[in-house]
């Protein structure tokens, strides 16, 4: 595969212009709106970016300014991002579900001069920030609905901006070209937020040419071309979505499809039939769980086929092959149903994924591969080869990416440090953090891992999360949590035990599925809280915990657990926006519960502050029962 | 082309300002009885363009009967209704529907076996001119007409954020969503006046908030006049411009939410003062 020369095309605007000149009529983007897929060709893409860029320049946006982007993944977002790069500005993506104060922090910290806020909801966040968003001079929106009564003078309709841009282009047709020529690959183009499992996100500075070069490195490990179809479902501010939508899109000319809304994602996925797919582990887990939930409603014969097919398929995968029979009776239909029929390459990343879920998709014929990386390193820099069954490693590093294990212990486990030529330039306005993470040119990831016998990297957990019980048993909470989450009934789990005698768990049930189970078993409930307090639900989850315990060494078994009265929520700071558990916050907020888990009490009382979706705060008091999991292993109980 | 035209109609309607001056619908001295029971007793009020008017009252006060008189489902025994400059003793249902009066029902009245999309398309039937013969052919004017109407329906789907249930049979949807689909079908008729019979009954707080938001947005974006019956006083006082209160078939108050809240007759009716 020949990709454009990064020495010539070192910024996204230059690449886009190149694509529009060489393949003007080819479809670059697709967006579903009003029930129809609307296509954008490369020529139209460029024209849109040109209008936006000229419009932005007229607003006074130029080199060194920051343009923040806030909204759903769509054509306007990616076009605005490239347009901002064309005028020499830096872009900062903000998660669409970020709360007002998070938006305020980022916008203020970066000193954003203009913000593209897709709709009324996002514009309102900015307008009500007032003082915190003092640097913001322009707020551009694309959806007019509900904007009629908005009278903030900074607010501007994207259509108006584009009209002005078009007029400017007519007046001076060479202006845009000159602008694109002037862009430099060495300048910072993207400010990418780190996930911030510990604190406020930091902003990694990524330059255009490094971005493009790293994407080409990635493409060498997993080639793509213009026949590839990608559905963009992960949040665009995330580094991997930037790599795919902008990087793969511009360099390999992979077609990027934007779904109609978050709710229609799975339908839209099926309509497009993507050839390449990246979902977060949580989404893969959700697909697997939904599948199981649906089959609960199916007829007995279908349930039998499903169970049999899964069993056959999983067994075959463990033996390193695929089961033809299972494919005929179950998996080909499942693939079609889920929209995975044409998938040539699929990836999961962002956090670890349970091995059972992983195997399930392999059995289904979805060539799923784990990848590993950090925002600072421009996303992924290792990827599984996919040639053999491998549920533990994240594969070998890409060509030109160096990874080593710092201070390995006797088993070879130590901190993963890494470097490559195209890594980030440092944290924006935070020299101190840059110095802390970048030592002697190596990025210290803070993850613990080791290389296996085939030089594949194995990531265990965050270094500081690897815990030790008071009895000296080392364990990885994440590893056990992922095992628990393979159960369709478990939505989220937090394993505790550091410095204590044994392991315990705080578990959130998966509402959609447990609710269905309850309905089937004629258990009445009114809310999540009610359901998770139900004794029979406790029994159900205890069964799941015992099942997991059976596969764990005795010292790492979960001895007690409780079902949390609510789901862990990013709005409460318990999860990051990419849905990783923030252990610090959980430990702090639920200290009362953790205490009760270890002092032998039969129930735990909680009195805590919650944040509602609109940002208001309130207090919650709740009592939760604690359940002991039988000390004797399951086999013994059966025998007696 | 078709889409551009539809876009335009949306814009011009939306540009209509909130002005409650001129009455679009006037009801004078309406009385309706079933046998010996007087459901409505000599009630007069008017509906002004662009307003959100709530009709409230205790159970059996005649609220639903009032709506049924407005869209012609019931024929009042006396009184007159003026709509679009036509003064009639009672409304003709077909005239009402084809002249921009749409409604939703207290007990959802959707086609349960049909998808959300098909249900919404039934709201467009009156906008289609081609007859049965044309519609039997796949190509031709009927297809064009279908496409134009589908495009309108898709805008309604987008507006009500029900894209994900486009193809789901409505019988399988939860109650709150069915209510929303029913609102969608009424909106598909491009109504000038929208009659909502207890749009929030049986909903939880979150669903009520969603529905209130949609009602207000319909009113703001399309300039649609809204007449609604609702029991939740919080909702009524929050979203209405004007409130008409009925009790035992009579009108006992008519004014802004604040006026009505302070009205002694209303307080008596709701707190159950003995009628003598």
Interface residues (C-beta under 8 A of the other chain):
Chain A: X33 X34 X35 X36 X145 X146 X148 X149 X260 X261 X263 X264 X267
Chain B: X14 X150 X151 X154 X155 X157 X158 X159 X161 X163 X164 X166 X167 X217 X220 X221
